[in-house]
Amino acid sequence: MMLKGVRILDFSTYLPGPYAALRLADMGAEVIKIEPPTGDPARSLAGGYVFTANNRNKQSVTIDFRNKDDRKKLLSLIPTADIIIESFRPGVMEKWGLHYDRVKALNHHIIYCSITGYGQDNSNRHLGSHDLNYLSLSGLLLQLKNENGKPVHPTFPLADYLGSLVACERIIAALYERERTGMGSYLDISILDSVLSLLGTHIAFYEELHRTNGIPFIDGSIVSYGIYETKDGRYVSLAALEEKFWKNFCEAINKPEWIPYHLSVRTEKNPIYIEIKNVFASRSWEEWLQFSTSVDCCLTPIFDLPDVLQHSYLYERQLVEQTSNGRTVMKTHRHAQYKPAPKLNQNKLSFHLLREDESK
């Protein structure tokens, strides 16, 4: 495993930090989850599924920060670590005596990653926020609109997961830098920054052309690139942006006369668009599923979760694992091993964890 021998102390809770630590654990890192005596609040959130999904392949140690002996044991653990991940508001780790300068004095090799909504050094830094807030402030939420121009409320915490991925990216870069220089570093990860970093192309189109929807043609405005409803009320996506794929699609449904209309507009005033809608509505979702695997035209059925879990791709790529109790686990990559999320304080602060016989 690529990160075998790397030790992470994970102080984070809920989703962004734990998912970042999970990805690193799946690459072989040893992750020790530091929890309060009552545990990560995600253990009891919505049935605990957020916790079990994002904390497998970790160990659990509880620390009562009000207890002097617990704090002393934790400080003994810090010199054995390579990485610290925390996701509290600015100032919380300092209150506990675990801010970067204190930790660096104990371990100058440490890579210390703080994941917050707005970073450490701006007027919003102390505000509480969640995924929906970051999507709103970044402008990304208004890129997800219905036909009436109303923003669609996503059920997927895109900003939180994106912040996790950026944290992993920066941590791995910091590990590489440490290999070259021997020095650790402090990483200030802002979830809002992470989302804003996606908008460079949109900003370029806005400044040059005053377009707010980014790249032309992929915004649902042309017939060859969009979502269509099937006979049974389900949906498929067609993304035949290149002429060769559009040609393949038209010929496969015996409509070669549509080929010249590759980039025609997707409006009710366009008779070609009406014809295309009718063709999609003439076949069931299952029929289009079979069509999509036999015709090379960038057509895919829109899957619900049950469809995803039954799809052969997951098993061919070894991305899922069946646990002993029959549950399905999605891995972050095909070579990841599986160990269930730990019980609270399952590992305690033991001699093994403290590595008293080892030197950093």
Helices and strands as residue ranges (DSSP letters): E 7-10, H 16-26, E 30-35, G 41-43, G 45-48, H 49-54, E 58-62, H 68-77, G 78-80, E 83-86, H 92-95, H 100-106, E 111-116, H 131-138, G 141-143, H 158-181, E 185-190, H 191-196, G 197-199, H 200-209, E 225-229, E 235-239, H 243-252, G 256-261, H 271-281, H 285-294, E 299-301, H 305-310, H 312-316, E 320-322, E 328-330, H 351-354
